[in-house]
Structures are given as structure tokens and as C-alpha cells.
Amino acid sequence: MSDWLVLVIAMAAACAVVLTITLFSNRRVDPADDPSDTPDVIEYMTMMIGVVYAIVLGLAIAGVWEGRGAAQADVQQEAQALREISQRVQVYPAEVRERTRTDVEAYASYVVHTEWSHMAKEGELTDESAQKLEKIRRDVTDYHPANDFEAQAYQPLIDQVAAVDSARTARGQGAGATMPGVVWFGLIIGALVTVGLIFTLQIRRTWRELLLAGLFSALIAFLLFLIWDFDAPFGRGISATAGPFFDLFPAIG
């Protein structure tokens, strides 16, 4: 059974239970009962729906903002690990050192100039960047240290290559949209219900009420846009940047 079918069944069941209880309760109401003695249920429901939806919006914004921050941290970690490889290989012979540094800069340049736009459009990494990273790995692992000084640098270099691979994988996992469709369904339906409740409160056509209603609707639309914009850390306006690569490898700019 799909998640959407479970959602539809759960919502229909909840509505059916409430309506059934209400109908049975109304049949048993005493004719002398005065409904004016009880609080207005419309105002109470409007308040509660607004509070619940505000909490959901806040959680959604916090979630996508945290995802954007994690994506930027992954970029920083990847660039820093590449920089460490470029610096630590200093102890190796000139031929190995220059080859490794050239491959590191080629990888960094490819990421910021080619793979970045591919991530924004397709939400995934490219095979070519994996091949370039594998070339860096081979540069490091295929060299056999000639002395103890070089041997001491060998394992840290392996660890930095693994750090680049791990950060690249995390960057790929965060390249696409992270908000599930069912969450978007709840956010949009909640927005329609919340804004629609304005019309249950006997809103009039005075300029103040119309202004407040318009501002409230605009605020809901802005918050939904904010969630949508943050939901793709590498693909939209307020997104993670390739700044760490340019800062640590000025030559690729």
C-alpha cells in the first residue's frame, strides 16, 4: 500500500469519525439547550489551525535551512581536504608532487565550473568527477614511499582522499530537493485552509481588514517560497556556494 493511499484513508477516516460523532450528538441535544452558553467553536478552531500550521511552517523552514547549512559544510570539507592533499604531498618527489597537485586542481576546477551547474539542473553528480577523484586516489596510493619521512605522510594523505570522497558523496546526496512530496501536500493544503478560514470570521470590506487579509496571505506565500528556495541547496537563489574552492584554489577562478 502506497504512502499516498494510507494518507487518504487516514484523512477520510478522521473526517468520518468526527462527522459521525457530531451527527449523533446533535440528535441527542435537548431542545432547551442554548448554544450561546458555549464558546464559539469557529474561533477556537481557527486559532488552533493557525497555531498548528505555524508550527509546521517553522519546522519546515528550520529543516531546509539546516539542510542548506549541511550542504555548505560538505563543500567546505571537500575543498579543505583537497587543499590538505595538495600541501601534504610536498614531501614526495617533484614528479609525483606536481602530478598530484595538477590532478587536484583539475578536479576542483571541474567541480566548480562544470559539475556545479549539472547538480543545479539534474540534482546529481557526474561520472567524470568520480573519475577525476579516482585519479587523485591513484596518484596517492600507487606511490611507494622511499623513506620514513615520506611514509609518515602516506597514511594522512590516504585519509584526506577518503575525506574528499565522503564529502563529495554527501554533496551529491544534498544536490536535489529534500522535502518529500507528502510534506509539500500538507503545507499547501494547510495554507489553503488557513487562508480560507479568513472568510469564516465575517470579514468585511473595510480597508484595514482587507489589508490585513492581504498581508497574511502574502506572508504565507512568502514562507512557502522560502521553503521551496532552501529545499535545493545547490540549485536555487539562496544556495550553497563554491566559495571554499575559489578561496583555497585561486588558480581555478
C-alpha positions in Angstrom: 0.0 0.0 0.0 1.4 3.4 -1.1 2.0 6.2 1.4 -0.5 8.4 -0.5 -3.2 5.8 -0.2 -2.5 5.5 3.5 -2.7 9.3 3.9 -6.1 9.5 2.0 -7.5 6.7 4.1 -6.4 8.2 7.4 -7.8 11.7 6.4 -11.1 10.2 5.3 -11.4 8.1 8.4 -10.7 11.1 10.7 -13.3 13.2 8.9 -15.8 10.3 9.0 -15.3 9.8 12.8 -15.8 13.5 13.6 -18.9 13.9 11.4 -20.4 10.7 12.8 -19.9 11.8 16.4 -21.3 15.3 15.6 -24.4 13.9 13.9 -25.2 11.5 16.7 -24.6 14.3 19.3 -27.0 16.7 17.5 -29.7 14.1 17.6 -29.5 13.9 21.4 -29.4 17.6 22.0 -32.1 18.8 24.5 -34.5 21.2 22.7 -34.0 23.6 25.6 -30.2 23.7 25.1 -28.8 27.2 24.4 -25.7 27.2 22.2 -24.9 30.8 23.2 -23.7 29.4 26.6 -20.7 27.7 25.0 -17.7 29.3 23.4 -17.7 29.9 19.6 -16.2 26.8 18.1 -15.3 28.6 14.9 -12.9 31.0 16.6 -11.4 28.2 18.6 -10.8 26.0 15.5 -9.4 29.0 13.6 -6.9 29.7 16.4 -5.8 26.1 16.7 -5.4 25.6 13.0 -3.3 28.8 12.8 -1.1 27.7 15.6 -0.6 24.2 14.3 0.2 25.4 10.8 2.6 28.0 12.2 4.5 25.2 14.0 4.6 23.1 10.8 5.9 26.0 8.8 8.6 26.7 11.4 9.7 23.1 11.4 9.8 23.0 7.6 11.9 26.2 7.4 14.3 25.0 10.1 14.7 21.7 8.3 15.5 23.1 4.9 17.8 25.8 6.4 19.7 23.1 8.3 20.0 21.1 5.0 21.5 24.1 3.3 24.0 24.6 6.1 25.0 21.0 6.0 25.5 21.3 2.2 27.7 24.3 2.6 29.7 22.4 5.3 30.2 19.5 2.9 31.6 21.8 0.3 34.0 23.4 2.8 35.1 19.9 4.0 35.7 18.8 0.4 37.7 21.8 -0.5 39.7 21.7 2.7 40.6 18.0 2.2 41.7 18.8 -1.3 43.9 21.6 0.0 45.4 19.3 2.5 46.3 16.7 -0.2 47.9 19.5 -2.2 50.0 20.6 0.8 50.9 17.3 2.3 52.2 15.9 -1.0 55.1 18.4 -0.6 57.3 15.6 0.9 57.0 13.5 -2.2 59.4 13.7 -5.3 58.8 16.6 -7.6 57.3 14.4 -10.4 54.7 12.9 -8.0 54.1 16.2 -6.3 53.3 18.1 -9.5 51.2 15.4 -10.9 49.1 15.1 -7.8 48.6 18.9 -7.5 47.7 19.2 -11.2 45.0 16.5 -10.7 43.7 18.1 -7.5 43.3 21.5 -9.3 41.7 19.8 -12.3 39.2 18.1 -10.0 38.4 21.4 -8.2 38.1 23.3 -11.4 35.7 20.7 -12.9 33.5 20.7 -9.8 33.0 24.5 -9.7 32.8 25.1 -13.5 31.0 22.1 -14.8 29.6 19.8 -12.1 28.1 22.6 -10.1 25.7 23.6 -12.9 24.9 19.9 -13.5 23.9 19.5 -9.9 21.7 22.5 -10.1 19.8 21.2 -13.1 19.8 17.4 -12.6 20.2 17.1 -8.8 23.0 14.6 -9.1 26.8 14.3 -9.5 28.6 13.4 -12.7 30.7 10.3 -13.5 33.6 12.4 -14.7 34.1 13.9 -11.3 34.3 10.4 -9.9 36.9 9.5 -12.5 39.0 12.6 -11.6 38.8 11.8 -7.9 39.9 8.2 -8.7 42.9 9.6 -10.5 43.8 11.6 -7.4 43.5 8.4 -5.3 45.8 6.6 -7.7 48.3 9.4 -7.5 48.5 8.9 -3.8 48.1 5.2 -3.3 50.3 4.0 -6.3 53.4 5.8 -5.0 55.6 3.7 -2.6 57.3 5.9 0.0 61.1 5.8 -0.4 62.0 6.7 3.2 60.4 7.1 6.7 59.7 10.8 6.2 57.6 10.0 3.1 56.0 7.0 4.9 54.8 9.3 7.7 52.9 11.4 5.1 51.4 8.4 3.3 48.5 7.5 5.7 47.4 11.1 6.3 47.2 11.6 2.5 45.0 8.4 2.2 42.8 9.8 5.0 42.4 13.1 3.1 41.4 11.4 -0.1 38.8 9.4 1.9 37.6 12.7 3.4 37.2 14.2 -0.1 35.3 11.1 -1.3 33.0 11.3 1.8 32.3 15.0 1.4 31.6 14.5 -2.4 29.1 11.7 -1.6 27.4 14.0 1.0 27.3 16.8 -1.6 25.7 14.5 -4.1 23.0 13.4 -1.6 22.1 17.0 -0.9 22.1 18.1 -4.5 18.4 17.5 -5.2 15.3 18.6 -3.4 15.0 17.0 0.1 11.4 17.9 1.1 9.1 14.8 0.5 6.0 15.3 -1.7 3.7 14.4 1.2 5.1 17.3 3.2 4.5 19.7 0.3 1.0 18.4 0.1 0.4 19.2 3.8 2.0 22.6 3.5 -0.1 23.6 0.5 -3.4 22.2 1.9 -2.6 23.8 5.2 -2.0 27.2 3.6 -5.4 27.0 1.7 -7.2 26.0 4.8 -5.6 28.7 6.9 -6.2 31.4 4.4 -9.7 30.1 3.7 -10.6 30.4 7.4 -10.4 34.2 7.0 -13.8 34.1 5.2 -15.4 32.3 8.2 -14.8 35.2 10.5 -17.3 37.6 8.9 -14.6 39.7 7.2 -15.9 42.9 5.9 -14.7 45.2 3.1 -13.1 47.9 5.3 -9.6 48.8 4.1 -7.9 47.6 7.4 -9.5 44.1 7.2 -8.7 43.8 3.5 -5.1 45.0 4.1 -4.6 42.5 7.0 -6.1 39.7 4.9 -3.8 40.5 2.0 -0.7 40.8 4.2 -1.5 37.5 5.9 -1.9 35.7 2.6 1.3 37.3 1.3 3.2 36.1 4.4 2.0 32.5 3.9 3.1 32.7 0.2 6.5 34.1 1.2 7.2 31.4 3.7 6.2 28.7 1.3 8.5 30.3 -1.3 11.3 30.4 1.3 10.9 26.7 2.0 11.0 25.9 -1.8 14.0 28.1 -2.3 16.0 26.5 0.5 14.9 22.9 -0.5 17.5 22.6 -3.2 20.8 23.6 -1.6 22.7 23.9 -4.9 20.0 24.8 -7.4 18.2 28.0 -6.4 18.6 31.6 -5.2 19.8 31.2 -1.6 22.0 28.2 -2.2 25.3 26.8 -1.1 28.3 28.4 -2.9 31.5 27.2 -4.3 33.4 29.9 -2.4 35.6 27.5 -0.4 37.0 26.1 -3.7 37.8 29.5 -5.0 39.3 30.6 -1.7 41.6 27.6 -1.4 42.4 27.3 -5.1 42.7 30.8 -6.5 44.1 29.5 -9.8 40.8 27.8 -10.8 39.0 31.2 -10.8 
